[in-house]
Amino acid sequence: MGIRIYKRTSAGRRNSSVNDYAEITFKHENRRVKSLVEPKPKTGGRNHHGVTTSWWRGGGNKVMYRIVDFKRKVEGEGKVLEIQYDPNRSSHIALIEYKNGEKRYILAPLGLKAGAVVEAGEKVEPRVGNCMPLRSIPIGMEIHNIELTPGQGGKMVRTAGGVARLVGREDNWAVVQLPSGEIRQVHVSCRATLGQLGNLDHQNVTLGKAGRKRHLGRKPHVRGKAMNPIDHPLGGGEGRSNGGRHPCSPWGQLAKGGRTRNPRARSNRRILRRRISKSYGEVKLKRKW
């Protein structure tokens, strides 16, 4: 696990780096299981009306979607055949084969290698890669792929290097500290997988040139003040104007300082401590001094 930095042989190679994929079992082979992949259609950021709803998306390499088992409903021991690269997510995936011959993809935690044995169930050994309800996990363990609703499948902490911590239990609720710093209650019947997700150096990779971004399906991000006034409230003006108003969306909604969470959401009462945003922390620091 590490970062490989290119030599500066050209402008495209300068300041460019790639992942060395040390965790991958077979680096130079695409050994996907046909029964666990399906075509991934491209939308270009458009909805069924052809209207752009997600800007600056389009193109990119054609990829096949790997069907990952986030629910871990197959109980019993399963052997890890190999660790594979998944082009649809930042973390790696592990191919599991159970005793009945069934194969599944799961998120690969840090330290899981080919030949290891993982298990899912109510009361299994607290080992990396094992999945169990929060009521059975020892306090203080690192977890990922956490369910929000029992049986729905893991929804939280699924990115590369992601890790949460079980800090306590009270009645039918477990207290979990998320990577953002937020502390919230999750029902003890919800399942989670032990360990920290691998591919920690994903965030340290530098693309180095625009072409690599286009290969990922991302088009150039156009600034609002570089547009015409018919396309954006910040557009237009004589020369290089600076917008003339606070940053906003193309429809005039302010981009800074607004709350994005619904104040009437039922899950608000399960949040014991909210994450501290960067802007809030800066304001608090200024007031202190």
Protein Blocks (a to p, Z undefined) as FASTA:
>chain_A
ZZdddddfbfklgopacdehlmpmblmbccbdfklgccdddeklpafkopafbghieeji
ddddddddfkomagcjdddfbdcddfkbmbdcdddddfkopacdddddehiaghiacddd
fbdcddehiacdfklpcghiacehiafbghiapfbhpbghiacddfbdehjbccdddfko
pacdddfkbccdedjdehkllmmpcfhiaklmmmnopacdddfklmcfklomkggcehja
ehjpacddfkopafehpafbdfkbfklmmpmbdcddfklmmmmmmmmZZ
